[in-house]
Amino acid sequence: MILQHHERMDGSGYPQGLKGEEILLGARIIAVADVIEAMSTHRPYRFVVGIDAALREIQENSGNLYDKLVVEACLALFTTKRFAFS
């Protein structure tokens, strides 16, 4: 799963250029979680982009880069269930 978490649903990811169902479900989940975490926390090489931008990113690229069902579940956690990082 870790090896595949930079793969994208449309095949544009790396390291193997896998697409769709070729990517393990766990890797598709990690991919979305990684985007949310990376964009919503400070990095030494850039400032925080923010959770709203991260949620927009996965929503805008749902079905293309990120698994549609995983994105829907993630959005539900942040909107309906009111999940938030502490």
Buried (B, 14 or more C-beta within 10 A) or exposed (E): EEEBBBBBBBEEBEEEEBBEEEBBEEBBBBBBBEBBEEBBEEEEEEEEBEBEEBBEBBEEBBEEBBBEEBBEEBBEEBEEEEEEEE
